[in-house]
Amino acid sequence: MTQITTDGRTLAACYQSIRRETDALCEHLEPEDCVLQSMPDASPVKWHLAHTTWFFETFILSPFRPHYRAFHPQFRFLFNSYYNEVGPRWPRPDRGLLSRPTLSEVADYRAYVDRHMLELLEAEALDVALDDASTNLKATVVLGLNHEQQHQELIVTDLKHAFSANPLRPVYRELLPTTGNLPPSKWLTYPEGLLQIGHNGRGFAFDNESPRHEVYLRPFQLSSRPVSNGEFISFIEDGGYDRAELWLSDGWAARQAQGWTAPLYWQQTSPGNWSAVTLGGFLPVDPDEPVCHISFYEADAFARWAGARLPTEAEWESAAASMPVAGNFLESRRFHPSPVSSADDDGPLQKLYGDVWQWTASPYIGYPGYRPAAGALGEYNGKFMCNQFVLRGASCVTPRSHSRLTYRNFFPPAARWQFSGLRLAKDIL
C-alpha cells in the first residue's frame, strides 16, 4: 500500500484499505480467539478492533461531524486506552473480562463508524478550502490511520502470546517457506561527525520523531546483520543466562524473577535442540533466522558477551539513512522473521527493516526542543518518556507503509512479547 497522504480522495481510499487490512488479520479467527487477554500488557483482538474505531469516533467524528450520534454511550469509557483528558476508562488488565459487547457488536460498531467516516472524507474531498479546520481534520485522520497500523501489529503480537499459553498449539497461519544462507557478520565502519537526525518534515511522522536536530557521533562500527538464533544459542550454551557479570543489575533481577533461560517462546526439546511457539505452530528454531522475542536486558547481555554493545538510535539512524525501507513486513504474510537471503544483499546493511525490531542503547526521551501537542492527543507519546528504551527498524508484523527511517518504537526494558532482536555495535578506540 502507498504511503498515507492528506489528499481527500486518496485519504478515503487509504482509510478503507487500512480498515480492511485490520479485518483481514482476523479472518481466520474464532470468536473465542478474539476475547483472550493473556497478560496485562496485551489486549484481546476484540478490544483492538473496538479501540481503533473509538479513536475515529472520539477524535474525528464527534468534534468534526455536526449532529454525530455515538454508537453506544458506554463505549467512550470501555475503549479509551490511556487518554486522561477524554475521561475515565476501563482498567487495562481487565479488558479480557469484557465478554460484552460481543464480537458481532464490535463489528457493527466498526461498520457504523466507517460509514460516517467515509461520508465525512468524501465531503472533505469535494471541499477545496484549506482552512485550519480542514487541515486539522485531515492530519487527525492520518494520525488515526497510523494508530490503527500500530494496533495491527499489536493484534498479531498479542494473539501470539495468547496462543502460546494453549497446550493445543493453535496455528494462526501456516508459515510460508523461505530459504537463506546466513552470511558471516561483518563490521562496517562509520566516521565521526556532526549530523542531523529526526524527521525532516516530509510525510507523516509521530511527534516524538521531531524536532530534527544535530548530534555528534564518535567513530563506530555496526554489524552488517542482526544477531541470529544460532549465535544466540551459543550465548545460552556458554552460560549467558547464568553469568551475572554479563547483565545489568536490573536485568539480572528481572532474569531471576522471571526465570529466563532462553528467548520467549523457546523450549529445549533435547540437548542442543530448540523449538519455539510461532504463529505457524510449534516449530524447530532455525539457526539462520534473526533472534527475536528478547528483552533489552537480554540484548544488552548478549552484546557484552560478544565483546560489543548496542548501537545508539543516532548511530542506527545515521547508518540507515542511505538504505531503502525494504524487508519482510506484515504484507509478506509470513508473520515470522526470515533468514538472510540473496535478496538482502543489495546493500552493506542487511535486514535494517522488517523481521525484528532492533533494541538500541538509547532511553526513550524527547528530542531537544520537543513539546507534546496540546489536548488529549498530546498524551499519545510524550507521557511515556520514562523507563523505556528505543527500538529501531520494523518487524515482520509491521505494515510496510508504517515503517520509516526516523520511527522510534519504545518498550520497557523487560518486554519480550514483541518481535524484538538486536544488531551489534562497537566503539573505535
C-alpha positions in Angstrom: 0.0 0.0 0.0 1.2 3.5 -0.7 2.1 6.0 2.0 -0.8 7.7 3.7 -1.5 11.1 2.3 -3.6 14.1 3.3 -5.3 14.4 -0.1 -9.0 14.0 0.4 -9.9 11.3 -2.1 -6.7 9.4 -1.6 -7.3 9.6 2.2 -10.7 8.0 1.8 -9.1 5.1 -0.1 -6.3 4.8 2.5 -8.9 4.7 5.2 -10.8 1.9 3.6 -7.6 -0.1 2.8 -6.2 0.1 6.3 -9.5 -0.8 7.9 -9.9 -3.8 5.6 -6.3 -4.9 6.4 -7.3 -4.9 10.1 -10.3 -7.0 9.4 -8.3 -9.4 7.2 -6.0 -10.1 10.1 -9.0 -11.6 11.9 -10.5 -13.6 9.1 -9.3 -17.0 10.3 -10.0 -16.4 14.0 -12.9 -17.8 16.0 -14.8 -15.5 18.4 -13.2 -17.3 21.3 -9.7 -16.3 20.0 -10.7 -12.7 20.0 -11.6 -12.3 23.7 -8.3 -13.7 25.1 -6.1 -11.5 27.3 -3.0 -13.5 28.3 -1.3 -10.7 30.4 -1.9 -7.1 31.4 0.4 -5.7 28.7 -1.6 -7.5 25.9 -5.2 -6.8 24.8 -7.9 -9.0 23.3 -8.3 -8.8 19.5 -11.8 -7.6 20.1 -10.6 -4.7 22.2 -8.1 -3.7 19.5 -10.9 -3.7 16.9 -13.1 -1.5 19.1 -10.4 0.8 20.4 -9.1 1.8 16.9 -12.8 2.5 16.0 -13.2 4.5 19.2 -10.2 6.7 18.1 -12.0 7.8 14.9 -15.3 8.3 16.7 -13.7 10.3 19.6 -11.2 12.4 17.9 -12.8 12.9 14.4 -16.5 12.2 14.2 -17.5 13.8 17.5 -15.7 17.1 17.1 -15.8 17.4 13.2 -19.2 16.0 12.2 -22.2 18.0 13.3 -25.0 16.0 14.9 -23.0 12.8 15.0 -24.5 10.4 17.5 -22.2 7.9 19.2 -22.8 4.2 18.5 -23.1 3.4 22.2 -22.7 5.8 25.2 -20.6 3.4 27.2 -18.0 2.7 24.5 -16.3 6.0 25.3 -15.4 4.5 28.7 -14.8 0.9 27.7 -12.4 1.5 24.8 -10.4 4.5 26.0 -6.8 3.3 26.3 -4.9 6.0 28.3 -6.3 9.4 27.4 -7.0 11.1 30.7 -8.5 14.2 29.1 -11.1 12.1 27.4 -12.3 10.8 30.8 -12.3 7.6 32.9 -11.6 4.3 31.3 -11.9 0.5 32.0 -8.8 -0.9 33.7 -6.3 -2.2 31.2 -5.6 -5.5 33.0 -9.4 -6.3 32.9 -10.0 -5.9 29.2 -10.4 -9.7 28.9 -13.4 -9.6 31.2 -15.5 -7.7 28.7 -17.5 -10.5 27.2 -19.9 -7.9 26.1 -20.1 -6.2 23.8 -19.9 -9.3 21.6 -17.5 -9.6 18.7 -20.5 -9.2 16.4 -21.5 -5.9 18.1 -17.9 -4.6 17.7 -18.1 -5.4 14.0 -21.4 -3.4 13.8 -19.6 -0.6 15.6 -16.8 -0.6 13.1 -19.3 -0.6 10.2 -21.2 2.3 11.7 -18.1 4.4 12.3 -16.7 3.5 8.8 -19.9 4.7 7.2 -19.8 8.1 8.9 -16.1 8.4 8.3 -16.4 7.9 4.6 -19.2 10.3 4.3 -17.0 12.9 6.1 -13.9 12.2 4.0 -15.9 12.3 0.8 -17.4 15.7 1.8 -13.9 16.9 2.6 -12.6 15.7 -0.8 -15.2 17.9 -2.5 -14.3 20.9 -0.4 -11.2 22.6 -1.9 -10.9 25.0 1.0 -7.7 24.6 3.0 -8.8 26.3 6.2 -7.4 25.4 9.6 -10.3 23.1 10.5 -9.9 21.1 7.3 -6.2 20.8 7.7 -6.5 19.7 11.3 -9.2 17.2 10.4 -7.0 15.5 7.7 -4.0 15.5 10.0 -6.0 13.8 12.7 -7.3 11.2 10.2 -3.7 10.4 9.1 -2.7 10.1 12.8 -5.7 7.7 13.3 -4.7 5.5 10.4 -1.1 5.3 11.7 -2.6 4.5 15.1 -4.6 1.7 13.5 -1.5 0.3 11.9 0.2 0.2 15.3 -2.7 -1.9 16.5 -2.5 -4.2 13.5 1.0 -5.1 14.8 -0.4 -5.5 18.3 -3.2 -7.7 17.2 -0.7 -10.2 15.9 1.8 -10.0 18.8 -0.9 -10.1 21.5 -2.6 -13.1 19.8 0.7 -14.9 19.6 1.2 -14.5 23.3 -2.3 -15.8 24.0 -1.8 -18.8 21.6 1.5 -19.6 23.3 -0.4 -20.5 26.5 -2.6 -23.1 24.8 -1.2 -26.7 25.0 -3.0 -27.5 21.7 -0.5 -25.2 19.9 -3.1 -23.5 17.7 -1.9 -22.3 14.3 -2.8 -18.8 13.2 -1.4 -19.1 9.6 0.9 -21.7 8.1 4.4 -20.2 7.8 5.4 -19.5 4.2 8.7 -21.3 3.4 11.8 -19.3 3.0 15.4 -20.1 2.2 18.6 -18.4 3.3 22.3 -18.8 3.5 23.5 -16.9 6.6 26.5 -14.8 5.7 29.2 -14.0 8.2 28.6 -10.9 10.2 30.8 -8.0 9.0 31.8 -4.9 10.8 31.1 -1.7 8.9 32.9 1.4 10.0 31.3 4.9 10.2 33.3 8.1 10.8 32.9 10.6 13.4 31.0 13.8 12.6 28.2 16.2 13.2 25.0 15.2 11.5 21.2 15.6 11.8 18.6 13.0 12.9 14.9 13.2 13.3 12.0 13.7 10.9 12.6 16.1 8.0 9.0 17.4 7.8 8.1 15.5 4.6 5.3 13.0 5.1 3.8 11.7 8.3 5.7 11.2 11.5 4.7 10.9 15.1 5.6 13.9 17.3 8.3 12.0 19.1 10.3 11.9 15.8 10.9 15.7 16.0 12.4 18.2 16.1 15.2 17.4 13.7 18.4 18.2 15.4 22.2 17.8 15.3 24.1 15.1 17.1 27.8 14.5 17.3 28.9 10.9 16.8 32.3 9.4 17.5 33.5 6.8 15.0 31.8 3.5 15.5 31.2 0.1 13.8 27.9 -1.6 13.1 27.2 -5.2 12.4 26.1 -5.9 8.8 23.1 -8.0 10.0 21.1 -8.8 13.1 22.2 -11.4 15.6 20.9 -14.9 14.5 19.2 -17.6 16.5 22.4 -19.8 16.1 24.6 -17.1 17.6 22.2 -16.6 20.5 22.2 -20.4 21.1 26.0 -20.1 21.5 25.4 -17.4 24.2 23.0 -19.8 26.0 25.4 -22.7 25.8 28.2 -20.6 27.2 26.1 -20.0 30.3 25.0 -16.5 29.3 21.8 -16.7 31.4 23.8 -17.8 34.4 26.6 -15.2 34.4 25.7 -12.2 36.4 28.7 -10.3 35.2 27.1 -10.0 31.7 23.9 -8.4 33.0 22.9 -5.0 34.2 21.8 -5.2 37.8 18.2 -4.5 37.0 18.3 -7.0 34.2 19.8 -9.7 36.4 17.0 -9.1 38.9 14.4 -9.5 36.1 16.1 -12.6 34.7 16.0 -14.2 38.2 12.5 -13.1 39.0 11.1 -14.3 35.6 13.2 -17.4 35.3 14.5 -16.5 31.9 16.8 -19.2 30.3 16.1 -18.5 26.6 14.1 -16.1 24.4 10.4 -16.0 25.0 8.5 -18.9 23.4 11.6 -21.1 23.1 11.8 -24.6 24.6 14.7 -27.0 24.6 13.4 -30.3 23.2 16.6 -32.2 23.6 20.3 -31.3 24.3 21.3 -28.8 21.7 17.9 -28.7 20.1 15.4 -25.9 20.5 11.8 -25.4 19.3 9.6 -22.3 19.6 6.0 -21.3 19.5 5.3 -19.5 16.2 2.1 -18.3 14.6 2.5 -21.3 12.4 2.7 -23.7 15.3 5.4 -25.2 17.5 8.5 -25.5 15.2 12.2 -26.1 15.4 14.3 -22.9 15.8 16.0 -22.0 12.6 19.6 -21.0 13.5 19.8 -18.7 10.4 16.8 -16.5 11.4 17.3 -13.3 13.4 16.7 -13.9 17.1 13.6 -12.4 18.4 11.4 -12.0 21.5 14.2 -10.9 23.7 14.2 -8.1 26.1 16.6 -5.1 26.2 18.3 -6.8 29.1 19.0 -9.9 27.1 20.1 -7.9 24.1 22.5 -6.0 26.3 23.8 -9.1 28.0 24.4 -10.8 24.6 26.3 -7.7 23.3 28.5 -7.7 26.4 29.2 -11.4 26.0 30.1 -10.8 22.3 32.6 -8.0 23.2 30.3 -5.4 21.7 27.4 -3.1 22.7 24.1 -2.0 21.4 24.0 1.0 19.0 22.5 4.3 20.0 19.5 5.3 18.0 21.5 8.2 16.4 24.1 5.7 15.2 21.4 3.4 13.8 19.7 6.2 12.0 22.9 7.7 10.6 23.9 4.3 9.2 20.5 3.5 7.8 20.0 7.0 6.2 21.1 5.8 2.7 19.4 2.4 2.8 15.9 1.6 1.3 13.0 0.7 3.5 12.6 -2.8 2.3 12.2 -6.2 4.0 9.8 -8.8 5.5 6.8 -6.8 6.7 3.2 -7.6 7.6 2.2 -7.7 3.9 4.5 -10.7 3.4 2.0 -12.7 5.4 4.9 -14.7 6.9 4.3 -13.4 10.4 7.8 -14.6 11.4 11.4 -13.5 10.8 13.0 -14.9 7.7 16.7 -15.8 7.3 19.1 -13.6 5.4 19.0 -14.4 1.7 20.5 -13.2 -1.5 17.6 -10.7 -1.7 19.0 -9.0 1.3 22.4 -8.4 -0.2 21.6 -5.2 -2.1 23.5 -3.1 0.4 26.1 -3.3 3.2 23.5 -3.4 6.0 21.0 -6.3 5.8 17.6 -6.5 7.4 17.5 -3.0 8.7 13.7 -3.1 8.3 11.3 -5.9 8.8 11.8 -9.2 10.6 12.7 -7.8 14.0 12.7 -4.5 15.9 16.3 -3.7 17.0 17.0 -2.6 20.5 19.2 0.4 20.9 21.1 1.7 23.9 19.0 4.9 23.9 16.5 5.7 26.6 13.1 6.9 25.2 13.2 10.7 25.9 12.2 13.7 24.0 14.5 15.2 21.4 15.9 18.7 22.2 13.1 21.2 21.9 10.3 18.5 22.0 6.9 19.6 23.2 3.9 17.4 23.2 0.8 18.8 21.4 -2.0 20.4 23.4 -5.1 18.5 24.4 -5.8 14.7 24.6 -3.7 13.8 21.5 -0.7 15.3 23.3 -0.9 12.2 25.5 -0.1 9.9 22.5 3.7 9.7 23.1 5.1 12.3 25.4 3.9 11.0 28.7 5.6 7.6 28.1 9.1 9.1 28.0 10.2 7.4 31.2 11.7 3.9 31.9 11.6 2.7 28.3 14.2 2.1 25.6 14.0 2.9 21.9 13.9 0.2 19.2 14.6 1.0 15.5 13.7 -0.6 12.2 10.5 -2.6 11.9 9.3 -6.2 12.4 7.7 -8.9 10.3 4.3 -7.7 11.6 4.8 -4.0 11.0 3.0 -2.7 7.9 5.3 -1.6 5.2 3.7 1.9 4.8 4.1 2.4 8.5 7.9 1.9 8.5 10.4 4.7 8.0 13.9 5.8 8.9 13.0 8.0 11.9 10.4 5.8 13.5 11.0 5.5 17.3 9.4 2.4 18.8 9.7 2.1 22.5 9.1 -0.5 25.2 10.1 -1.2 28.8 13.4 -3.0 29.0 11.9 -6.3 30.3 9.3 -6.5 27.4 9.7 -9.7 25.3 6.4 -10.3 23.5 7.2 -8.0 20.6 9.3 -9.2 17.7 12.4 -7.6 19.1 16.0 -8.5 18.4 19.4 -6.8 18.2 22.2 -5.6 16.0 25.7 -5.1 17.5 27.8 -2.0 17.6 31.4 -1.3 18.6 33.4 1.7 19.6 36.5 2.6 17.5 39.2 3.5 20.1 
